[in-house]
Amino acid sequence: MAGAASALAPTAFAGQPVPDVVRMDRLSKKSVDDRELKIALIGAGIMGTQDLNTALQHENVSVVGVCDLYDGRLEAAKEKWGQHLFLTKDHKELLKRSDIDAVLIGTPDHWHKQISVDALNAGKHVYCEKPMVHSVKEGQEVIDAWKKSGKVFLVGSQGISSLGNEKAKELLAQGAIGDINYAEGFWARHSPEGAWQYHVPEDASVNTVDWQRYVSNTTEREFDPLRFFRWRNYLDYGTGMSGDLFVHLFTSLHFITNSLGPNKISAMGGLRYWKDGREVPDVLLGMFQYPESQEHPGFNLSLRCNFVDGTSGSTYLKIVGSKGSMDVKWDEVVVKTNQQASSDDPFLEAQAQMRGGASDRKRILPPNEMVYKVEPGYKGAHYDHFGNFFRAIRENGTVAEDPVFAFRAAAPALLCNDSYFQDKFIAWDPVQMKLV
């Protein structure tokens, strides 16, 4: 089963899935360059904080400074990461420092492009949270700045560095499920926090938040704490369910299939429950057409996101092929097939053919479900993603999710929003990365 059978995938003996361990030797080798890397965080909210905490789990990595527009987060940064930190509300002040090798960008989406370009132009390596840009028109500017800089740029859709994604890519290439023809993904949530009703500090005001800087690259408005602390709900700053969550599924799917992306995009949905003044739906359905290419046959993709799901809090990506399917998670892959082997007895097969019937003798069947699980102690995709980033910096290497790959994952997510709000199909050229 560790040989050909496992390569073919899926199975269940007596209805029980057979596990196959995905090993963790991929990141076991240390870099030849173990010098200390000094990093800074720009945007110290929920995801930025998680990113920095994960980054600091790696050896020879230290934090020098933190930038945020809210006083409370700057004060908390010293408590979390040390009194030595350089603190500022102006990201350009951080970028002037010669003792910073790389920056982590965890700001709202509408600042991703400008801060990324500024950081690259300042000679810093960049880790930017997904989606890489706030709108499709911003993508090429980031790509151009990255190519000109010669620096490492990694986007934070962490699943691409997961053992689950890597195993799924390997299995698909081996033909475990045949030729892909369909894929689907789903995010389900049902909680205020999951639906972006984040905590708003009691001291939130123009005295503690640099509101003018926050809105300086978008629509001028009077101070609104909800638009600052619950920014994902508003189009000026966030990218809705698709930009926050669909982009993860696009990233994984494109990595596993080597796809450049869809050429037709459509969406439907609505605001069904969280009617708190938000400008984006809480139920979103996206349909995407992937053309036949050198990388894969043509297939269709269906994505769903539901913030009113009273039954689960699940997420998954399913890839369906002509011989079976794969359920892909970051730490597990389940391959299923309904194919059954023919008899392995040539005499019985010949006799059956001669009489025009099949043998009554029972056969040994191949397994129809195979479960691949990571080894105990796996530190997770988030940790591995940063390992990829730091190794690339030290060894002048490459990363799995550079700006070109990241833009091809972000574009269909952003265009899904455009389809929803404009109520129309959108045509996209995934090769040239432009609207048609």
DAFENCOR-V271290 format. One record per pair of residues at least 24 apart in sequence whose ideal C-beta (glycine too) atoms are under 10 Angstrom apart, sorted by the first residue. I is the first residue (numbers start at 1). J is the second residue. Records with the same first field share a line. If there is no record, write none. Layout:
I=J, J
//
This chain:
1=366, 367, 370
4=174, 366
5=341, 366, 367, 370
6=171, 174, 176, 335, 367, 370, 372
7=170, 171, 174, 175, 176, 370
8=171, 174, 175, 176, 177, 323, 324, 335, 337, 339, 341, 366, 367, 370
9=171, 172, 174, 175, 176, 177, 323, 324, 325, 326, 333, 334, 335, 336, 337, 339, 366, 367, 368, 369, 370, 372
10=171, 176, 177, 323, 324, 325, 326, 334, 335, 336, 337, 338, 339, 366, 367, 368, 369, 370, 371
11=335, 336, 337, 365, 366, 367, 368, 369, 370, 371
12=336, 367, 368, 369, 370, 371
13=365, 367, 368, 369
15=368, 369
16=367, 369, 371
17=334, 335, 336, 367, 368, 369, 370, 371, 372, 373
18=367, 369, 370, 371, 372
19=332, 334, 370, 371, 372, 373
20=167, 333, 335, 370, 371, 372, 373
21=163, 371, 372, 373, 374, 375, 376
22=162, 163, 164, 166, 167, 170, 331, 332, 333, 372, 373, 374, 375, 378
23=163, 167, 374, 375, 378
24=163, 374, 375, 376, 377, 378, 379, 384
25=375
26=161, 163, 166, 384, 387, 388
27=161, 163, 379, 383, 384, 387, 388, 391
29=391
30=59, 60, 391, 394
31=59, 60, 387, 390, 391, 392, 393, 394, 395, 397
32=391, 394, 395
33=60, 390, 391, 393, 394, 395, 396
34=59, 60, 394
35=60, 101, 393, 394
36=60, 61, 62, 101
37=61, 62, 100, 101, 102, 125, 389, 390, 393, 394
38=62, 63, 64, 65, 97, 98, 99, 100, 101, 102
39=63, 64, 65, 100, 101, 102, 103, 104, 124, 125, 127, 386, 389, 390, 393
40=64, 65, 66, 67, 85, 86, 88, 91, 94, 95, 97, 99, 100, 101, 102, 103, 104, 105, 119, 124
41=65, 66, 67, 68, 73, 77, 81, 85, 94, 103, 104, 105, 106, 107, 127
42=66, 67, 68, 88, 91, 94, 95, 103, 104, 105, 106, 107, 111, 115, 116, 118, 119, 126, 128
43=67, 68, 69, 73, 91, 103, 104, 105, 106, 107, 108, 111, 112, 115, 128, 129
44=68, 69, 70, 72, 73, 74, 76, 77, 80, 81, 87, 104, 106, 107
45=69, 70, 73, 106, 107, 108, 129, 198, 228, 229, 231
46=106, 193, 198, 199
47=104, 105, 106, 107, 129, 130, 156, 244
48=73, 77, 104, 105, 106, 107, 129, 156
49=73, 76, 77, 80, 81, 106
50=106, 129, 156, 382
51=104, 105, 106, 127, 128, 129, 156, 158, 382, 385, 386
52=77, 80, 81, 104, 106, 127, 386
53=80, 81, 382
54=104, 156, 158, 379, 380, 382, 383, 384, 385, 386, 387
55=102, 104, 127, 382, 383, 385, 386, 387, 389, 390
56=80, 81, 386
57=379, 382, 383, 386, 387
58=379, 383, 386, 387, 389, 390, 391
59=390
60=390, 394
61=101, 102, 386, 389, 390
62=99, 101
63=100, 104
64=94, 97, 99, 100, 101, 103
65=91, 93, 94, 95, 97, 99, 100, 103
66=94, 104
67=91, 92, 93, 94, 95, 103, 105, 107, 115
68=106, 107, 209, 210
69=107, 108, 111, 208, 209, 210, 211, 212, 213, 214, 228
70=201, 203, 204, 208, 209, 210, 211, 214, 225, 228, 229
71=201, 203, 204, 205, 207, 208, 209, 210
72=201, 202, 203, 204, 208, 209
73=201, 208, 209
74=208
75=208
89=209, 210, 213, 214
90=210, 213
91=115, 118, 119, 122, 213
92=118, 119, 122
94=118, 119, 122, 124
95=119, 120, 121, 122, 123, 124
96=122
97=122, 124
98=122, 123
100=124, 125
101=125, 151, 152, 390, 393, 394
102=126, 127, 151, 152, 153, 154, 389, 390, 393
103=127, 128
104=128, 129, 154, 156, 386, 389
105=129, 132, 155, 156
106=156
107=214, 231, 237
108=134, 214, 218, 227, 228, 231, 232, 234, 236, 237, 238, 239
109=133, 134, 135, 138, 231, 232, 235, 236, 237, 238, 239, 240, 243, 244, 410, 414
110=134, 135, 138, 214, 215, 217, 218, 231, 234, 235, 236, 237, 238, 239
111=213, 214, 216, 217, 218, 237
112=138, 142, 155, 239, 410
113=137, 138, 139, 141, 142, 145, 217
114=138, 141, 142, 216, 217
116=141, 142, 145, 146, 153, 155, 403
117=141, 142, 144, 145, 146, 148, 149
118=145
119=145, 149, 151, 153
120=144, 145, 146, 147, 148, 149, 150, 151, 153, 403
121=145, 148, 149, 151
122=149, 151
123=149, 150, 151
124=149, 151, 152, 153
125=149, 151, 152, 153, 154, 389, 390, 392, 393, 399
126=151, 152, 153, 154, 155, 389, 403
127=152, 153, 154, 155, 156, 385, 386, 388, 389, 390, 393, 399
128=153, 154, 155, 156, 401, 403, 406
129=155, 156, 157, 158, 244
130=155, 156, 157, 158, 239, 243, 244, 245, 247, 248, 250, 251, 401, 406, 409, 410, 413
131=155, 156, 157, 238, 239, 242, 243, 244, 246, 247, 248, 250, 251, 406, 407, 409, 410, 411, 413, 414
132=156, 157, 247, 401, 402, 403, 404, 405, 406, 407, 408, 409, 410, 411, 414
133=239, 243, 403, 406, 407, 410, 411, 414
134=217, 218, 235, 236, 237, 238, 239, 243, 410, 414
135=239, 243, 410, 411, 414, 415, 417, 418
136=407, 410, 411, 412, 413, 414, 415, 418, 426, 428, 433, 434, 435
137=414, 434, 435
138=407, 410, 414
139=403, 404, 406, 407, 408, 410, 411, 414, 433, 434
140=403, 407, 433, 434
141=403
142=403, 404, 406, 407, 410
143=402, 403, 404, 406, 407, 433
144=403
145=403
146=402, 403, 404, 406
147=402, 403, 404
150=396
151=392, 393
152=388, 389, 390, 391, 392, 393, 394, 395, 396, 397, 398, 399, 402
153=389, 392, 399, 401, 402, 403, 404, 406
154=385, 386, 388, 389, 390, 392, 393, 398, 399, 400, 401, 402, 403, 405, 406
155=247, 251, 385, 399, 400, 401, 402, 403, 405, 406, 407, 409, 410
156=248, 251, 382, 385, 386, 389, 401, 406
157=247, 248, 249, 250, 251, 252, 254, 255, 381, 385, 400, 401, 405, 406, 409, 410
158=248, 251, 330, 380, 381, 382, 383, 384, 385, 386, 388, 401
159=248, 249, 251, 252, 255, 315, 317, 328, 329, 330, 381, 382, 385, 401
160=248, 251, 252, 254, 255, 256, 330, 381, 384, 385, 388, 399, 400, 401, 405, 406, 409
161=255, 330, 380, 381, 382, 383, 384, 385, 386, 387, 388, 389, 399, 400, 401
162=252, 255, 328, 329, 330, 331, 332, 333, 374, 378, 380, 381, 382, 384, 385
163=329, 330, 331, 332, 333, 372, 373, 374, 375, 378, 380, 381, 384
164=252, 256, 317, 326, 327, 328, 329, 330, 331, 332, 333, 334, 372, 373, 374, 378, 381
165=251, 252, 253, 255, 256, 317, 328, 329, 330, 333, 381, 400
166=255, 256, 333, 381, 384, 400
167=256, 326, 328, 331, 332, 333, 335, 372, 373, 374
168=252, 253, 255, 256, 257, 317, 319, 326, 327, 328, 329, 332, 333, 334, 335, 372
169=252, 255, 256, 257, 258, 328, 333
170=256, 333, 372
171=256, 319, 324, 326, 328, 333, 335, 370, 372
172=256, 257, 258, 296, 319, 321, 326, 328, 335
173=256, 257, 258
175=321, 322, 323, 324
176=319, 321, 323, 324, 325, 326, 333, 335, 337, 370
177=319, 320, 321, 322, 323, 324, 325, 326, 335, 336, 337
178=297, 320, 321, 322, 323, 324, 325, 337, 339
179=296, 297, 298, 299, 321, 322, 323
180=253, 256, 257, 259, 290, 296, 297, 298, 299, 300, 301, 319, 320, 321, 322, 325, 326
181=290, 296, 297, 298, 299, 300, 319, 320, 321, 322
182=290, 299, 300, 301, 302, 318, 319, 320, 321, 325
183=249, 252, 253, 256, 257, 259, 288, 290, 299, 300, 301, 302, 303, 317, 318, 319, 320, 321, 325, 326, 328
184=249, 253, 300, 301, 302, 303, 304, 316, 317, 318, 319, 320, 325
185=245, 246, 248, 249, 250, 252, 253, 286, 301, 302, 303, 304, 305, 315, 316, 317, 318, 319, 328
186=245, 249, 302, 303, 304, 305, 306, 309, 312, 314, 315, 316, 317, 318
187=241, 244, 245, 246, 248, 249, 284, 303, 304, 305, 306, 307, 309, 313, 314, 315, 316
188=304, 305, 306, 307, 308, 309, 310, 311, 312, 313, 314, 315, 316
189=241, 245, 282, 305, 306, 307, 308, 309, 312, 313, 314, 315
190=273, 306, 307, 308, 309, 310, 311, 312, 313
191=307, 313
192=274, 276, 307
194=274, 307, 309, 313
195=230, 232, 233, 241, 273, 274, 276, 278, 282, 307, 308
196=229, 230, 231, 232, 233, 234, 238, 240, 241, 244, 274, 276, 278, 280, 282, 307
197=226, 229, 230, 232, 233, 274, 276, 278, 307
198=226, 229, 230, 231, 232, 233
199=229, 230
200=225, 226, 228, 229, 230
201=225, 228, 229
204=228, 229
224=277
226=276, 277, 278
227=277, 279
230=276, 277, 278
232=278, 280
233=274, 276, 277, 278, 279, 280, 282
234=277, 278, 279, 280
235=278, 279, 280, 417, 421
236=279
238=278, 279, 280, 417
239=280, 410, 413, 414, 416, 417
240=269, 278, 279, 280, 281, 282, 284, 305, 413, 414, 416, 417, 420, 421
241=267, 269, 280, 281, 282, 283, 284, 286, 303, 304, 305, 306, 307, 413, 416, 417, 420
242=267, 269, 280, 281, 284, 286, 303, 305, 410, 412, 413, 414, 415, 416, 417, 418, 419, 420
243=280, 410, 413, 414, 416, 417
244=280, 305, 413
245=284, 303, 305, 307, 315, 413
246=284, 286, 288, 301, 303, 304, 305, 409, 410, 412, 413, 414, 416, 417
247=406, 409, 410, 411, 412, 413, 414, 416
248=315, 317, 330, 409, 413
249=286, 301, 303, 304, 305, 315, 316, 317, 328, 409, 413
250=286, 288, 301, 303, 317, 406, 408, 409, 410, 411, 412, 413, 416
251=317, 400, 401, 405, 406, 408, 409, 410, 413
252=317, 319, 328, 329, 330, 381, 409
253=288, 290, 299, 301, 303, 317, 319, 328, 409, 412
254=290, 295, 401, 405, 406, 408, 409, 412, 430
255=400, 401, 405, 409
256=296, 317, 319, 326, 328, 333
257=290, 293, 295, 296, 297, 299, 301, 319
258=293, 294, 295, 296
259=290, 291, 293, 295, 296, 299, 301, 408, 409, 430
260=290, 291, 293, 294, 295, 296, 404, 405, 408, 429, 430, 431, 432, 433
261=288, 290, 291, 293, 301, 407, 408, 409, 410, 411, 412, 415, 428, 429, 430, 431, 433
262=286, 287, 288, 289, 290, 291, 299, 300, 301, 408, 411, 412, 415, 416, 426, 427, 428, 430
263=288, 289, 290, 291, 293, 298, 412, 426, 427, 428, 429, 430, 431, 436
264=288, 289, 290, 291, 300, 412, 415, 419, 425, 426, 427, 428, 436
265=289, 301, 411, 412, 413, 414, 415, 416, 417, 418, 419, 420, 424, 425, 426, 427, 428
266=415, 416, 419, 420, 423, 424, 425, 426
267=303, 415, 416, 417, 418, 419, 420, 421, 422, 423, 424, 425, 426
268=419, 420, 423
269=304, 305, 306, 416, 417, 420
270=420
271=307, 308
272=306, 307, 308
273=306, 307, 308, 310
274=307, 308
279=421
280=307, 417, 420, 421
281=305, 306, 307, 417, 420, 421
282=306, 307, 308, 309
283=307, 308, 309
284=416, 417, 420
285=416, 420
286=412, 413, 415, 416, 417, 419, 420
287=416, 419, 425
288=412, 413, 415, 416, 419, 428
289=425, 427, 428
290=412, 430
291=430, 431
293=430, 431
297=321, 322
301=412
303=412, 413, 416
305=416
324=368, 369, 370
326=370, 372
327=371
328=372
329=372, 373, 374, 381
330=374, 378, 380, 381, 382, 384
331=372, 373, 374, 375, 378, 380, 381
332=371, 372, 373, 374
333=370, 371, 372, 373, 374
334=369, 370, 371, 372, 373
335=367, 368, 369, 370, 371, 372
336=367, 368, 369, 370, 371
337=366, 367, 368, 369, 370
338=368
339=365, 366, 368
340=365, 366, 368
341=365, 366
404=433
407=433
408=433
411=435
//
